[in-house]
Amino acid sequence: MIVYVETNFILEMVFVQEQSQQAEEILKLGEAGEIEIRFPLFGLIEPFWTIEHRRSDRKKVYENLENEFKQLERSKNYKTIITAMRPLIESLINTSQKEDALFEQTLEIVLKICRFIEITEAIFKYALIYRDKYLLSFQDSLIYSSLIEDMTQNKEIKKCFLSKNSKDFDSSDIKNELKQYNCKYISNFQDGLNYIKSKI
């Protein structure tokens, strides 16, 4: 069975979100050779942007709070409160460091286990078509185009596409097109894990 994943599969584990355990279990099934996990190469680039953006936002919040604290500390009325609060804002920086470490760890496993779908000229051209056809962002249309191109090589094999991005991918038109390639779209990693286990 082929399981297609994208950016939010990695981010779920890096940010230790509510379905990170299920994502890890799916990854372990890939590691054990029970499923083949395929990943559009573009989807591997996006997490770098997301993590960098979050780090940048936190740095700005930290710097703004630091400046505010310095002003408030000049008043005896606030000095004790600020002293108590300072470790909390310093944890913002520590959070980014933890996410960086977890991202590197997750990336190492993903690179070892997953098969990546490279972006070709054909995939890029079809992405422009899918963008207009399904009103997707170009990033999402590039991921979708990568999947369809890969699926044409393996029409008979059972497949599923796991993405929490239901706002864009959970449409009847997309589901119907995926069905033509023996692929089911699933927007929840727990549901995806259950589906995979029922098919292997």
C-alpha positions as CSV (number, residue, x, y, z in Angstrom):
1,M,0.0,0.0,0.0
2,I,1.2,3.5,-0.9
3,V,0.6,6.3,1.6
4,Y,1.0,9.9,0.4
5,V,1.8,12.6,3.0
6,E,2.8,16.2,2.8
7,T,4.0,19.1,4.9
8,N,1.6,18.9,7.8
9,F,2.6,15.3,8.4
10,I,6.1,16.4,9.5
11,L,4.9,19.5,11.3
12,E,2.5,17.4,13.3
13,M,5.4,15.5,14.8
14,V,7.8,18.5,15.1
15,F,5.2,20.6,17.0
16,V,4.0,17.6,19.0
17,Q,0.4,18.4,18.1
18,E,-2.7,16.3,19.0
19,Q,-2.2,13.7,16.3
20,S,1.6,13.4,16.4
21,Q,1.5,10.0,18.0
22,Q,-0.6,8.6,15.1
23,A,1.8,10.2,12.6
24,E,4.7,8.5,14.3
25,E,2.9,5.2,14.2
26,I,2.4,5.6,10.4
27,L,6.1,6.4,10.0
28,K,6.9,3.2,12.0
29,L,4.7,1.2,9.6
30,G,6.8,2.6,6.7
31,E,10.0,1.8,8.6
32,A,8.8,-1.8,9.0
33,G,8.1,-2.0,5.3
34,E,4.4,-2.6,5.8
35,I,3.5,0.5,3.7
36,E,5.4,2.7,1.3
37,I,5.3,6.4,2.3
38,R,5.7,8.8,-0.6
39,F,6.3,12.5,-0.2
40,P,6.2,15.3,-2.7
41,L,9.6,16.9,-2.6
42,F,8.1,20.4,-2.3
43,G,6.4,19.3,0.9
44,L,9.8,18.7,2.4
45,I,10.8,22.3,1.8
46,E,7.7,24.0,3.3
47,P,8.5,22.9,7.0
48,F,11.7,24.9,6.8
49,W,9.7,28.1,6.0
50,T,7.1,27.4,8.7
51,I,9.7,26.7,11.4
52,E,11.7,29.8,10.4
53,H,8.6,31.9,10.4
54,R,7.6,30.8,13.9
55,R,11.1,31.4,15.2
56,S,11.1,34.9,13.7
57,D,7.7,35.7,15.2
58,R,8.8,34.5,18.6
59,K,12.0,36.5,18.5
60,K,10.0,39.7,17.7
61,V,7.6,38.9,20.7
62,Y,10.6,38.3,22.9
63,E,12.3,41.5,21.9
64,N,9.1,43.6,22.4
65,L,8.5,42.1,25.8
66,E,12.1,42.6,26.8
67,N,11.9,46.3,25.9
68,E,8.6,46.6,27.8
69,F,10.0,44.8,30.8
70,K,13.0,47.1,31.0
71,Q,10.7,50.1,31.2
72,L,8.5,48.5,33.8
73,E,11.4,47.4,35.9
74,R,12.3,51.0,36.6
75,S,9.2,51.1,38.8
76,K,9.2,49.5,42.2
77,N,5.6,48.5,41.7
78,Y,6.4,46.1,38.8
79,K,9.9,44.9,39.6
80,T,8.8,41.7,41.5
81,I,6.2,40.8,38.8
82,I,8.7,41.3,36.0
83,T,11.3,39.2,37.8
84,A,8.7,36.4,38.0
85,M,7.6,36.7,34.4
86,R,11.1,36.8,32.8
87,P,11.6,33.0,32.8
88,L,8.4,32.7,30.9
89,I,9.5,34.8,28.0
90,E,12.9,33.2,27.9
91,S,11.1,29.9,27.4
92,L,10.0,31.2,24.0
93,I,13.6,31.0,22.7
94,N,14.0,27.6,24.3
95,T,10.8,26.4,22.6
96,S,12.3,27.2,19.2
97,Q,15.5,25.4,20.0
98,K,13.5,22.3,21.0
99,E,11.6,22.4,17.8
100,D,14.8,22.8,15.7
101,A,16.2,19.7,17.4
102,L,13.0,17.7,16.9
103,F,12.8,18.8,13.3
104,E,16.3,17.5,12.6
105,Q,15.5,14.2,14.3
106,T,12.2,13.8,12.3
107,L,13.8,14.9,9.1
108,E,16.5,12.3,9.5
109,I,13.9,9.5,9.8
110,V,11.7,10.8,7.0
111,L,14.7,11.0,4.6
112,K,15.6,7.4,5.5
113,I,12.1,6.0,5.1
114,C,10.1,8.0,2.6
115,R,10.3,8.0,-1.2
116,F,10.3,11.5,-2.6
117,I,8.5,12.7,-5.7
118,E,10.7,15.2,-7.5
119,I,9.3,18.3,-9.2
120,T,9.4,17.9,-13.0
121,E,8.4,20.3,-15.8
122,A,5.2,18.3,-16.3
123,I,4.3,18.4,-12.6
124,F,4.9,22.2,-12.6
125,K,2.7,22.7,-15.6
126,Y,-0.1,20.6,-14.3
127,A,0.1,22.5,-11.0
128,L,-0.9,25.6,-12.8
129,I,-3.9,23.8,-14.2
130,Y,-4.9,22.3,-10.8
131,R,-4.5,25.7,-9.2
132,D,-7.3,27.1,-11.4
133,K,-9.4,24.0,-11.6
134,Y,-9.7,23.4,-7.9
135,L,-8.9,27.0,-6.6
136,L,-5.8,25.8,-4.7
137,S,-2.9,27.8,-3.6
138,F,0.1,27.2,-5.9
139,Q,1.9,25.3,-3.1
140,D,-1.1,23.0,-2.7
141,S,-1.5,22.5,-6.4
142,L,2.2,21.6,-6.7
143,I,1.7,19.0,-4.0
144,Y,-1.5,17.7,-5.6
145,S,0.1,17.6,-9.1
146,S,3.0,15.6,-7.7
147,L,0.7,13.0,-6.3
148,I,-1.4,12.6,-9.5
149,E,1.7,12.3,-11.6
150,D,3.1,9.6,-9.3
151,M,-0.3,7.8,-9.1
152,T,-0.5,7.4,-12.9
153,Q,2.5,5.0,-12.6
154,N,0.7,2.8,-10.0
155,K,-3.0,2.9,-10.8
156,E,-3.8,-0.6,-9.4
157,I,-2.1,-0.3,-6.1
158,K,-4.2,0.7,-3.1
159,K,-3.4,4.2,-1.9
160,C,-4.4,6.9,0.5
161,F,-3.5,10.6,0.8
162,L,-3.2,11.9,4.3
163,S,-3.4,15.6,4.8
164,K,-5.0,17.7,7.6
165,N,-5.4,20.5,5.0
166,S,-9.1,19.6,4.6
167,K,-10.0,23.2,3.7
168,D,-8.3,22.7,0.3
169,F,-8.2,18.9,-0.4
170,D,-11.5,17.7,1.1
171,S,-13.6,18.4,-1.9
172,S,-15.8,16.0,-3.8
173,D,-14.1,16.8,-7.1
174,I,-10.6,16.0,-5.7
175,K,-11.9,12.9,-3.9
176,N,-13.5,11.7,-7.2
177,E,-10.3,12.2,-9.1
178,L,-8.2,10.4,-6.5
179,K,-10.7,7.5,-6.6
180,Q,-9.8,7.0,-10.2
181,Y,-6.3,6.2,-9.1
182,N,-7.5,3.8,-6.3
183,C,-6.7,6.5,-3.7
184,K,-8.7,7.7,-0.7
185,Y,-8.3,11.1,0.8
186,I,-8.2,11.2,4.6
187,S,-8.0,14.5,6.6
188,N,-7.2,13.0,10.1
189,F,-4.1,11.0,11.0
190,Q,-6.0,8.8,13.4
191,D,-8.5,7.9,10.7
192,G,-5.6,7.4,8.3
193,L,-3.9,5.0,10.7
194,N,-7.1,3.0,11.2
195,Y,-7.6,2.8,7.4
196,I,-4.0,1.8,6.7
197,K,-4.2,-1.0,9.4
198,S,-7.5,-2.3,7.8
199,K,-5.8,-2.6,4.4
200,I,-2.4,-4.2,5.3
